[in-house]
Amino acid sequence: MNLRQHYQYLRDQEHGGYNNFRKPNKFALVYPCTYELGMSSLGVQVIYAILNNRTDTACERVFVPESNYLRQLVTQKTPLFSFETQTPLNRFDIVGFSVSFESDYVNIPRTLELANIPPLVEERTEWDPLVIAGGINISYNPEPIADFVDVFVVGEAELVIHQLMAHFDEWKQSGAPKSELLETLATVPGLYVPSFYDVTYQDDGTIDAVSPKPGISPQIRAGAVPKLDDVETCTHIHTPNTEFSNAHLIEIVRGCGRQCRFCVADYARRWPRQRSVENTLALAERARGITDRIGLVGASISDHPQIDEIATGLVERGFRISCASLRAETVRAPLLDALADSEQGTITIAPEVATEELQKVVNKAIPRERLYYVFEEALKRDILNLRLYFLIGVPQETPADVEAIVDMAKEMRTILLPHAKRTGRMARISFTISPMVPKPHTPFQWVAMEPPKTISRKLDFLKREINQLGSIKVGSASARLAHQEAVFARGDRRLGKVILELARGASWNHAFRKYGLLPHFYAARERPLHEVNPWDHLDLNVKPQFLQLEFHKQENKFMTSACDTTVCKKCGAC
């Protein structure tokens, strides 16, 4: 089976989608990884639907095929083509990348080269497609891939994308040069044209200044959706060939407001917005006849003030529900009852750390007793799988803090055993351990990431100690890959050359040596508060003074936690 036949096979299994691609503006929405991962992205689904609902835009999907299909393309010298009509990517007006992970950065220039589009902005002509990119990591620091992208969508794209397409349609009909389009787009809040900003460096490699060209704003204001009910963030195309094959996903919460100091999703989408009960139930009805499983998505599902009404209402209408990660403090009986009635066998909670001292550092306090209570209540309802997520390498972490994760595993096992004796059914607990990656626009953006060797030793210790307990499984992210994530997360424009080398097959060390750069400089270096960061010209609606205040609080874990939203408005730090 070749790639065209494979795509036809996948399309035949989809429910939903669009068939009218005879519109004047051709938009290729690229997820720089495989179909299975791309169709798991709610962002891809939503932008695809928004664009195709416009009368002037036909949007098609593009994925990076698996290695065997890639070899076919290269061998046959066939340009990368779209999923729907198998049109070569270089024949589209706009090529838009939806980027969810730093690990996909390398696939951006690789995709462009596979499509016979020059990867570097400076090498493209008037006749090449306009290349844009968006996504959560794009919003907090797009600089490492600035060499490849004409326009970035900073922040939430659902409303901004309409402005971009309106300006593009007007420009296309005018016949003006592309430079005029870029000048216009650079004035739109939420759009960032990196070629209009010059970056200069000091002798020590740090940034001296990011300077806009005359007439261009020095700050790029992130786009935002005021009300979640105004956007239909739910599954639009159902397919069995995806991670959430049997679920209709609905985003019911965006943003968080808890201000965990490591969490970029909190600070990049600062104020929490909730979908109404009525709107949630209406979006769920779209799944009728396709699936009865509704997946509730958001940063803090159980923090939704009406989560019990949503869960109960969905179950009463014959749906089964599943949830993203829950906060132990806000999980109540009605939600657990609805999960049990849905035969949902797993709940997920992220304590992150296991000691009160580190809870103060990360600003995420979950009483251990409350966590155990939720687990016991879940067991009573035959919810027998519990997933817990932890961080290691947190600032001020000591060996005792790491050992406390093992102690928690032992204590949780003591909860399992009485239930197993009473019911004859053994519950299962899984611990997932991830290295803490310092991210831009968080209070931890200045801290140094622990070296991979140190992280690996901690991971080995935790795996050895927890796995031998029985009934508890522990898995972890890769220390090496987490370190690479940190490099790209806190990188500057000079990394564009490195990323291009990696896309063309160079090794990690060779690519950095070729351009005299050190990964340690980006990932494992503590940064002074006065240093100019590559992302400082992006305004995500969080003042630097507030981030610095929170940074100092984590240094002194005995200081009070972050002020709440109401107080922030009074003190002005936010």
URGIDA-V222011 format. One record per backbone hydrogen bond with DSSP energy under -1.0 kcal/mol. CO is the residue of the C=O (numbers start at 0). NH is the residue of the N-H. If there is no record, write none. Layout:
CO & NH
CO & NH
//
This chain:
1 & 5
2 & 6
3 & 7
4 & 8
5 & 9
6 & 10
7 & 11
10 & 13
14 & 237
18 & 20
20 & 22
24 & 57
25 & 92
25 & 93
26 & 59
27 & 95
28 & 61
29 & 97
30 & 32
32 & 63
33 & 37
34 & 38
37 & 40
40 & 44
41 & 45
42 & 46
43 & 47
44 & 48
45 & 49
46 & 50
47 & 51
48 & 52
50 & 53
55 & 24
57 & 26
59 & 28
60 & 82
61 & 30
65 & 69
66 & 70
67 & 71
68 & 72
69 & 73
70 & 74
71 & 75
72 & 77
79 & 88
86 & 81
87 & 90
88 & 91
92 & 129
93 & 27
94 & 131
95 & 29
96 & 133
100 & 103
101 & 104
104 & 107
105 & 109
106 & 110
107 & 111
108 & 112
109 & 113
110 & 114
111 & 116
112 & 115
113 & 79
119 & 122
120 & 123
124 & 127
129 & 94
130 & 149
130 & 150
131 & 96
132 & 152
133 & 98
134 & 138
135 & 139
136 & 140
141 & 144
142 & 145
144 & 147
146 & 120
150 & 132
151 & 191
153 & 222
156 & 160
159 & 163
160 & 164
161 & 165
162 & 166
163 & 167
164 & 168
165 & 169
166 & 170
167 & 171
168 & 172
169 & 173
170 & 174
176 & 179
177 & 181
178 & 182
179 & 183
180 & 184
181 & 185
183 & 186
184 & 187
187 & 190
189 & 153
191 & 151
192 & 195
193 & 196
195 & 212
197 & 210
199 & 207
199 & 208
201 & 204
205 & 201
208 & 199
210 & 197
212 & 215
219 & 538
222 & 155
226 & 229
227 & 230
230 & 232
231 & 233
232 & 250
237 & 14
239 & 241
241 & 244
243 & 246
247 & 294
248 & 234
249 & 296
251 & 274
253 & 272
259 & 262
260 & 443
262 & 266
263 & 267
272 & 253
275 & 279
276 & 280
277 & 281
278 & 282
279 & 283
280 & 284
283 & 286
284 & 287
286 & 289
286 & 290
291 & 319
292 & 247
293 & 321
294 & 249
295 & 323
296 & 251
296 & 252
299 & 302
300 & 303
303 & 306
305 & 309
306 & 310
307 & 311
308 & 312
309 & 313
310 & 314
311 & 315
312 & 316
313 & 318
314 & 317
319 & 293
321 & 295
326 & 329
331 & 335
332 & 336
333 & 337
334 & 338
335 & 339
336 & 340
337 & 341
338 & 343
339 & 342
344 & 384
346 & 386
347 & 325
348 & 388
350 & 352
351 & 390
354 & 358
355 & 359
356 & 360
357 & 361
358 & 362
358 & 363
361 & 260
366 & 370
367 & 371
368 & 372
369 & 373
370 & 374
371 & 375
372 & 376
373 & 377
374 & 378
375 & 379
377 & 382
378 & 381
383 & 427
384 & 346
385 & 429
386 & 348
387 & 431
388 & 351
389 & 433
391 & 435
393 & 396
397 & 401
398 & 402
399 & 403
401 & 404
402 & 406
403 & 407
404 & 408
405 & 409
406 & 410
407 & 411
408 & 412
409 & 413
411 & 415
412 & 416
415 & 419
416 & 420
417 & 421
418 & 422
419 & 423
427 & 385
428 & 472
429 & 387
430 & 474
431 & 389
432 & 476
433 & 391
441 & 444
443 & 446
445 & 526
450 & 454
451 & 455
452 & 456
453 & 457
454 & 458
455 & 459
456 & 460
457 & 461
458 & 462
459 & 463
460 & 464
461 & 465
462 & 466
465 & 468
470 & 428
472 & 430
474 & 432
477 & 481
478 & 482
479 & 483
480 & 484
481 & 485
482 & 486
483 & 487
484 & 488
485 & 489
491 & 494
492 & 495
494 & 498
495 & 499
496 & 500
497 & 501
498 & 502
499 & 503
500 & 505
501 & 504
506 & 510
507 & 511
508 & 512
509 & 513
511 & 516
512 & 515
518 & 521
518 & 522
519 & 523
522 & 448
527 & 530
532 & 535
534 & 537
536 & 219
538 & 221
542 & 546
543 & 547
544 & 548
545 & 549
546 & 550
547 & 551
548 & 552
549 & 553
550 & 554
551 & 555
555 & 558
563 & 567
564 & 568
566 & 570
567 & 571
//
